[in-house]
Amino acid sequence: MKHRTSPARESSAKMLDNYIGEYVGMGEGSSHNLHKYNKVSIVPLVFLIFYEVSGGPFGVEDSVQAAGPLLALLGFLVFAIIWSVPEALITAEMGTMFPENGGYVVWVSSALGPFWGFQQGWVKWLSGVIDNALYPVLFLDYLKSAIPALESGLPRTIAVLVLTAILTYLNYRGLTIVGWVAILLGVFSLLPFIVMGLIAIPKIEPSRWLIVDVGTVNWSLYLNTLFWNLNYWDSISTLSGEVENPSKTLPKALFYALIMVVVGYIFPLLTGTGAIPVDREVWSDGYFADIAKMLGGTWLRTWVLAAAALSNMGMFVAEMSSDSFQLLGMAEIGMLPAFFAKRSRYGTPLTGILFSASGVILLSWLSFQEIVAAENYLYCFGMIMEFIAFVKLRIQHPNLPRPYKIPFGTIGAILMCIPPTVLIFVVIALASLKIMAISIAAVIVGFVLHPCVEHIKKKRWYDFSRNSDLPDFQYASV
C-alpha cells in the first residue's frame, strides 16, 4: 500500500519549505544590523576554527600515555576521518544554509522544533564553557614547571581569575581583533614545533613509532583525549552572521583548518615519540616542553612554554566568542531575553561574554581529565541532535537551497553519520559514573529551563526580541 500524506501535514511541509527557502535566500550574513560591524574574512576565520578545535598539540600528550605511540598516531588520523571530516562537512552545509548567529541552535530548531533547539543551545553552551575552563588549567600546567607556586593553592586561584579577566576583555573588544590576534598567536604557537622537528631529524628512530601494548591501553583516557582534540568544528557556526560571504568563505575555511589541525597534531607526535625513548608514564599535559629542552635546550623549552601560554589564550578567546555569540543568536530568535542580544560599542555580546566568563570561573576547580570527560559527554548529546536535524532536513526537504552541499547524495550523507554516531555512544559508555551523573543532571536542568523561560516570556517579566529579518521558524512544524 502506498504511503499517503494528510493534506494538513503536506501543507505544513510546504510551509516549512517556503520559510527555510526564504531564510536561505536572505543572503550572506543577514544577522541583525551587522552592516555596522566589520566582518571576519577567510584568513582570520581559518585561525578561529583552528583555535575552536585545536590550538596546537598542547593536550595531546595524554594519548601517548594512554595507548603508546602507534595508537596515538593512528588515532589522530582515523578519528580525523570518521569524526572531524563528517562534522566539518555538516557544519559547512548547515552553516551556509542558515548563515546566522546561533548556528546549530537554528539548525535543530528548524528540524525538530524550538524545545529541542533550546536543549541544543543549553548543552552546547555548557559544554563550550566547560571546554573554556580547560585553558587556564592547561596554561598553568605548562607554567608550573617554571613557576612551581602555580601548581596549587591561592597563587593558582589568583592566576586563573586574572587570566580569565584579561582574555574576557579581549573578547569584549571585538571579533575582528580576536580573529587577527588568533593569526599571530597561531603562527607563534606552531613555529617552535617546526623548529623542534628539524632539530630532531638526526635523532629520529622510526621503530619507536610502532610501539604498542593493547593490553595496557587506557581506553577511556585515549578516546576522550582524541575526541576532545578533534571536535568542536560546529562551534564556528554560531559566528556565521559575522562572516564575510559565508556561503563561500565558511566551507573553504573549514577545509584549510582541518589540514592545519591534523598536521599540527601528527608532526609533533612524530617528533616527540621518534626522537626520545618512550616512557608512557611521563607523557601528560605539558610534556612537550620537556621534550623541547631535551632536543634543543632551555631556549626551545621556553619558546614552547610561551607558545602553550599564547595558544591557550587563543583557544579561550575563540571559544568564548562562539559561546557568547550563540547566546546572542538565541536571543535574536526569541529563545532568551532580549538583553542577551544587546551588543557593546565594539559589536560584541556583552551579556553572553559575562555569562560565559562566570561559568569558566565556576568550573576551573575541576581537573584536566574531569573537564575533558564532562565536556565530551555533554557535547555528545548536542551532536546527536545535530545529526538528527541534518538527516531530517536532507530526507524531508532535499530540494531546499544549500549554498554548499555535501557531494555524497542524501544516502551517502546519511551513511557518513553512522561512524561518528557509533563513536558518540562509545564515548558515552566509557564515562565514569560521576561524569555520567553530573552530565545527565545538566541535561535535566535544560529540560526544566525551557518551560521556565517560556513562562517568563508569557508573563512578560523580561522583554524578548524578535528580529524582523529572521523567519518565524518557531511556529513552523512538520
Secondary structure, 3 states (H helix, E strand, C coil): CCCCCCHHHHHHHHHHHHHHHHHHCCCCCCCCCHHHCCCECHHHHHHHHHHHHCCCCCCCHHHHHHHCHHHHHHHHHHHHHHHHHHHHHHHHHHHHHCCCECCHHHHHHHHHCHHHHHHHHHHHHHHHHHHHHHHHHHHHHHHCCCCHHHHCHHHHHHHHHHHHHHHHHHHHCCHHHHHHHHHHHHHHHHHHHHHHHHHHHHHCCHHHHHCCCHHHCCHHHHHHHHHHHCCCHHHHHHEHHHECCHHHHHHHHHHHHHHHHHHHHHHHHHHHHHHCCCCHHHCCCCHHHHHHHHHHCHHHHHHHHHHHHHHHHHHHHHHHHHHHHHHHHHHHCCCCCHHHHCECCCCCEHHHHHHHHHHHHHHCCCCHHHHHHHHHHHHHHHHHHHHHHHHHHHHHCCCCCCCCCCCCHHHHHHHHCHHHHHHHHHHHHCCCHHHHHHHHHHHHHHHHHHHHHHHHHHHCCCCCCCCCCCCCHHHCCC
